[in-house]
Amino acid sequence: MPPMTEQALKPIHVIGGGMAGSEAAWQIASAGVPVILHEMRGVKETDAHNTDGLAELVCSNSFRSDDAQTNAVGLLHEEMRRCNSIIMQEGDNNRLPAGGALAVDRDLFSQAVTRRLSEHPLVTIEREEIPSLPPQDWDSVIVATGPLTSESLSHAILDETGEGELAFFDAIAPVVYRESVDMEKAWFQSRYDKGETEADRTAYLNCPMDEDQYNAFIDALLDSPKTEFKEWEDTPYFDGCLPIEVMAERGRETLRHGPMKPVGLTNPHQPDIKAHAIVQLRQDNALGTLFNLVGFQTKMRYGAQTDVFRMIPGLENAQFARLGGIHRNTFLNSPKLLDDQLRLKSQPRLRFAGQLIGVEGYVESASMGLLAGRFAAAERLGQPITTPPATTALGALIAHITGGHITSDKHSFQPMNVNFGLFPHMDAPSRDAEGNRIRGKAKSVAKKRAMSARALDDLAGWLSA
């Protein structure tokens, strides 16, 4: 590492204290570079957040699958752990039982991230809104304001990029008090009893429906009053976070093949009767007093939500700690606007990270903050900057965002979760370690394992370099 110069000591600015901004600030400070983290909550609130804590989880408390061998998001978890990610450290420290998934106590998680950043000697937290593009003397900036970027800053970014606005709606699932669930109808079980511990194997509350109950529920969803935003009628939803009513509108059986699928579960109250559909609830806090309705993001009006959701067997007397809601997300046409170091091509001093660049999901957003922070710190220290190999989850995401999309047409680029389809091709192994031929579904699993092993090997090479 070259000796520190006056320029190297100049702080890097991070705008936004969500998942991506918090991770970026941590990576910069961990590299020995001072960072100023600007967060407007505490001064100006958003429509979706409840606190002014850093890295507050809004939509769900799940980081999704933690399987690093056969699941792309689980692989991304492991890669971030190996990159000294504060998001993954505190996710692990504040995890809740969730079968094969990583779910966290949202309050304790946010408090821990806030505390660690506040206590770091190289991190300064400024509670203020940045209403426009930062001044020119901020020569290294990461904009990680997320899908809820303030209107004034959004317009400033759009004026600079010259791009038409891209947006989608994002919906929030409701949360109920555990004690209000009727356990004579509901039961604890993870799908297919998945998990290595008893807590994981019983991580979900399940509420069964027969066919008549299911059809009545669908009718109520379709007939319920919805929140409408007429000026944005043409704005698409992201398929990974569809409101439950939108799914129902796509066909009466859609929910039975989605969040309400009745497979892998046995009702101990009626073991001989197969449910037509099952609603699952996942633990939402460490005390186990709150559970959220899995996949039940909604745009129903508040008054309708309690009536409709209390039609679910076991939830007839449910008390809601939080009702569902809806908010508007924005993101950049990143394949056209950003280079492979996440810099704005028209103003390279500005980097962008998080959902604002077209990734979807907590972990994906944080991972782009991780890379933006590392790139900015290396640039400040005069070190060479290389992007992770495209064979890694980190590299596959950034490659897709900054050039891997088929076209840079602003109307075709949409938010993306990490998935193995973004990785370079790899032939599936034909035989296992004992020399036996691999066939059918096992071949797909073996391919994912091989891709994950390749990713972690290549990540190790990138980190050592």
Order of alpha helices (4+ residues) and beta strands (2+ residues): alpha-beta-alpha-beta-beta-alpha-alpha-beta-beta-alpha-beta-beta-alpha-beta-beta-beta-alpha-beta-alpha-alpha-beta-beta-alpha-beta-beta-alpha-beta-beta-alpha-alpha-alpha
